[in-house]
Amino acid sequence: MTAARNLISVHPEYLKFQLEVEKQSYCDLKVTNNTEHNVAFKVKTTSPKKYFVRPNIGLIHPWDSFIIRVTLQALRDCPLDIQCKDKFLLQSTVVSPNTEVNKLPQDIFVKEDGKTLEECKLRVIYMAPHGDGVKQTFDFNPMRRSASFDDNQDLQRLKDERDAAIRQTQQLQQDLEILKRRRSHESIAGFTIRFAFVVGLIGIATGFLLNLWLSTPSAEE
């Protein structure tokens, strides 16, 4: 690992992927040339069908850096092993100043006597999203996974019951408000009818008394 740092340095020293089903995840590697020479690099992996590396081969100018993006293809199911056994190998070697990346010899990354070929091994770490935003390493122990699954189901059921209770409370509040408005309206309407009835009775009584007074003969007659 120390020898690999003579030509280049890599950050981070491992590949970390946020593991989500049916969703791609990526990790960027920053590769820095620590020399005054042009350095060619190549990325290899033990699981080429699972990862997409761009670029997987390239050139870095003296004292310059380069970003390599490694993409984990979307997974159909969560892996059954907590320990990811996938490995990456970053090879590097010095090339002449006029070398072009598309004209690199096919055997440039083959170990030969007298050639400086350095290798940096990178391990893979799977990470799982957590509810509070903190990423935690997947635990694929069957017993723990079962307990965790049951806990998640219980938590989801409690959340559903809470949401149902909130909706029911809101509905009851709306019904109560409608009932209050209806009673208020009925009370106003009932008062209006009673008031009109009383006014009508007073008018009838007044008219009767007036007619009676007008029809009564005066004493002078």
C-alpha positions in Angstrom: 0.0 0.0 0.0 2.9 2.4 0.8 4.6 1.7 -2.5 1.4 2.6 -4.4 1.6 6.1 -3.0 5.0 6.8 -4.7 3.4 7.6 -8.1 -0.2 8.4 -7.1 -2.4 8.9 -4.0 -6.0 8.0 -3.9 -8.8 9.5 -1.8 -10.8 7.9 -0.3 -8.9 4.7 0.3 -12.1 2.7 -0.2 -15.3 2.8 -2.2 -18.4 3.5 -0.3 -21.8 3.0 -1.8 -25.2 3.9 -0.4 -27.1 0.6 -1.0 -30.7 1.0 -2.3 -32.7 -1.6 -4.2 -33.4 -0.7 -7.8 -31.4 2.5 -7.6 -27.8 3.2 -8.8 -25.2 4.5 -6.4 -21.8 6.0 -7.2 -18.5 6.8 -5.5 -15.9 9.3 -6.8 -12.2 8.6 -6.4 -9.7 11.5 -6.6 -6.4 10.3 -8.0 -3.4 12.6 -7.6 -0.1 12.4 -9.5 2.7 12.9 -7.0 5.5 13.0 -9.6 6.9 15.3 -12.3 6.1 12.6 -14.9 2.9 11.7 -16.8 1.3 8.7 -15.2 -1.1 6.3 -16.8 -3.7 4.5 -14.7 -6.1 1.6 -15.1 -9.0 0.4 -12.9 -9.9 -3.2 -12.5 -12.5 -4.9 -10.4 -13.4 -8.5 -9.4 -17.1 -7.8 -10.3 -17.1 -6.0 -13.6 -20.8 -6.7 -14.2 -21.8 -4.9 -11.0 -19.8 -1.7 -11.5 -19.5 0.9 -14.2 -16.1 2.7 -14.1 -15.5 5.9 -16.1 -12.9 6.4 -17.1 -11.3 3.0 -16.3 -8.1 4.0 -18.0 -6.5 7.5 -18.4 -3.5 9.8 -18.0 -2.7 12.2 -15.3 -0.3 15.1 -15.9 2.5 16.0 -13.4 1.2 17.2 -10.0 -2.4 17.1 -11.4 -5.4 15.1 -10.1 -8.2 13.2 -11.8 -11.7 12.1 -10.8 -12.8 8.5 -11.4 -16.5 7.8 -10.9 -17.5 4.2 -10.0 -21.2 3.4 -10.3 -22.8 0.5 -8.6 -25.6 -0.8 -10.9 -29.1 -1.0 -9.5 -29.7 -4.1 -7.4 -32.9 -6.2 -7.6 -32.5 -7.5 -4.1 -30.3 -6.7 -1.1 -27.2 -8.8 -0.8 -27.3 -11.6 1.7 -23.8 -11.1 3.0 -22.8 -8.2 5.3 -19.2 -8.3 4.1 -18.8 -7.1 0.5 -16.0 -9.2 -1.1 -15.7 -7.0 -4.2 -12.3 -5.5 -4.7 -10.8 -2.8 -7.0 -7.3 -2.6 -8.2 -5.8 0.7 -9.4 -2.6 0.3 -11.5 -0.3 3.1 -12.3 2.9 3.5 -14.3 5.1 6.3 -15.7 4.7 7.1 -19.4 6.5 9.4 -21.8 5.4 13.1 -22.1 4.0 12.6 -25.6 1.9 9.6 -24.8 -1.8 9.7 -25.7 -4.4 7.8 -23.8 -5.9 6.2 -26.9 -2.5 5.1 -28.0 -1.4 3.3 -24.8 0.3 0.0 -25.5 -1.9 -3.0 -24.6 0.8 -4.5 -22.4 1.6 -1.2 -20.5 0.0 -2.5 -17.3 1.6 -5.9 -17.5 4.3 -6.6 -14.9 7.7 -6.8 -16.5 11.3 -6.6 -15.3 12.6 -3.1 -15.2 9.1 -1.5 -15.4 7.7 0.5 -12.5 4.1 -0.7 -12.1 2.4 0.2 -8.9 -0.9 -1.2 -7.6 -3.3 0.1 -5.1 -6.1 -2.2 -3.8 -9.4 -0.6 -2.8 -12.1 -2.4 -0.8 -15.8 -1.8 -1.1 -18.2 -0.8 1.8 -22.0 -0.9 1.5 -23.9 1.7 3.4 -27.7 1.8 4.1 -29.7 5.0 4.5 -31.1 5.6 7.9 -34.2 7.5 9.0 -32.3 10.3 10.7 -30.0 10.8 7.7 -27.1 8.9 9.2 -25.7 6.1 7.0 -25.1 2.8 8.7 -23.4 -0.4 7.4 -25.9 -3.1 6.4 -26.2 -5.9 8.9 -27.3 -9.0 7.0 -27.3 -11.5 9.9 -30.6 -13.4 9.3 -31.7 -13.2 12.9 -31.0 -9.5 13.2 -32.6 -8.9 9.8 -35.8 -10.6 11.0 -35.9 -8.7 14.2 -35.2 -5.4 12.3 -37.9 -6.3 9.8 -40.5 -6.9 12.6 -39.5 -3.7 14.3 -40.0 -1.8 11.1 -43.4 -3.4 10.6 -44.5 -2.5 14.1 -43.2 1.1 13.7 -45.1 1.4 10.4 -48.3 0.0 11.9 -48.0 2.6 14.8 -47.5 5.4 12.3 -50.6 4.2 10.3 -52.7 4.1 13.4 -51.5 7.5 14.5 -52.3 9.0 11.1 -55.8 7.3 11.1 -56.4 8.8 14.6 -55.4 12.2 13.4 -57.7 12.0 10.4 -60.6 10.8 12.6 -60.0 13.7 15.0 -59.9 16.2 12.2 -63.2 14.8 10.7 -64.9 15.0 14.1 -63.8 18.6 14.5 -65.2 19.4 11.1 -68.5 17.7 11.9 -68.7 19.5 15.2 -68.1 22.9 13.5 -70.8 22.1 10.9 -73.2 21.1 13.7 -72.5 24.4 15.6 -73.2 26.4 12.5 -76.4 24.5 11.8 -77.7 25.0 15.3 -76.8 28.7 15.2 -78.7 29.0 11.9 -81.7 27.1 13.2 -81.7 29.2 16.4 -81.7 32.4 14.3 -84.4 31.1 12.1 -86.6 30.0 15.1 -86.2 33.4 16.7 -87.3 35.1 13.5 -90.4 33.0 13.2 -91.4 33.5 16.8 -90.8 37.2 16.5 -93.0 37.5 13.4 -95.7 35.4 15.1 -95.8 37.8 18.1 -95.8 40.9 15.9 -98.7 39.4 13.9 -100.7 38.7 17.1 -100.1 42.3 18.3 -101.2 43.6 14.9 -104.4 41.6 14.9 -105.2 42.6 18.5 -104.5 46.2 17.7 -106.8 46.1 14.6 -109.6 44.4 16.6 -109.5 47.0 19.4 -109.4 49.8 16.8 -112.4 48.4 15.0 -114.3 47.9 18.2 -113.6 51.5 19.3 -114.7 52.9 16.0 -117.9 50.9 15.9 -119.0 51.9 19.5 -121.8 54.7 19.5 -120.7 57.8 21.2 -122.6 59.1 24.3 -123.7 62.3 22.5 -125.7 60.4 20.0 
